[in-house]
C-alpha cells in the first residue's frame, strides 16, 4: 500500500516536472523565434534607392510649411547634392515651390526600412537594434532585435494610428517578445510609471482601452498630420501647414 502511494506521488511529481519543463521550453522557443514578418521586412533590396525615395518624401511633406524665401534658399543649397542628384533636387524644389499648404504622400514600407537600416540601425538607449516597420491594413508594427548572449529576442509593438486636431494617438493593440504575447495594459502602466515619456509632448493614456501613446503637435514644426491611412506595405500621410492664424484661433478657443 505504501509503495503504491509513493509510486503515485512519484508519477504526479514527474508529470508536474514534465509540464513545467515543457512549458518553459515552449516559452523559450516562442520568445527566441523570429517572426516571419520581421524577417521579410529585414530583407531589403536597393537600400540606397529606397533611402533616397524616403528622403524625397520627407522633403515634400516638410515643404508645406516653407515660405517662398526658404524654398529659394533651399534651391541654392550645395550640400543637397550629397543626398540627391541635381535633377532630383530641381524636381523636388519644383514640387515644393507650388506653395501648397496641404499634401498627401505615400511612404513605402521598404523605403522607410531602408532609411532606418542606414540612419537608425540602433534605437536610442542602445539595447534595441535593426528596427523595422511592418504596415498592414489599418495597423503598423514596430519591431526591433535585442541581442543577448548566444541568441536574440525580437520585440514588437502593434499600433493603430488615430489623428485628432491636437495630437497623434497610437492605440497599442499588441505587444510581443518573439511570438509570445505580453499583457498590454500591465506593461503600458509600468512604462507610464517608470519612463520619461509622460513629460513634454509625449504621454501615455493608460485609462483608454486599449492604452494609447500620444504625441502632441509641436507648433515649432509648423505642420501637423491631419490623416493617416495604413495599407499593406505602405502608409499614406496627409499633412498641412500651421499658420499663425490657426494658432491664434486655437488660443482664443482655449480661453
Secondary structure as GFF3:
##gff-version 3
##sequence-region A 1 255
A	DSSP	alpha_helix	2	32	.	.	.	ID=ss1
A	DSSP	alpha_helix	36	42	.	.	.	ID=ss2
A	DSSP	alpha_helix	47	62	.	.	.	ID=ss3
A	DSSP	three_ten_helix	63	65	.	.	.	ID=ss4
A	DSSP	alpha_helix	68	75	.	.	.	ID=ss5
A	DSSP	three_ten_helix	78	82	.	.	.	ID=ss6
A	DSSP	alpha_helix	86	96	.	.	.	ID=ss7
A	DSSP	beta_strand	102	108	.	.	.	ID=ss8
A	DSSP	alpha_helix	109	119	.	.	.	ID=ss9
A	DSSP	beta_strand	129	136	.	.	.	ID=ss10
A	DSSP	beta_strand	139	147	.	.	.	ID=ss11
A	DSSP	beta_strand	152	163	.	.	.	ID=ss12
A	DSSP	beta_strand	167	177	.	.	.	ID=ss13
A	DSSP	beta_strand	180	181	.	.	.	ID=ss14
A	DSSP	alpha_helix	184	194	.	.	.	ID=ss15
A	DSSP	beta_strand	202	205	.	.	.	ID=ss16
A	DSSP	beta_strand	212	216	.	.	.	ID=ss17
A	DSSP	three_ten_helix	219	221	.	.	.	ID=ss18
A	DSSP	beta_strand	223	231	.	.	.	ID=ss19
A	DSSP	beta_strand	234	241	.	.	.	ID=ss20
A	DSSP	alpha_helix	244	254	.	.	.	ID=ss21
###
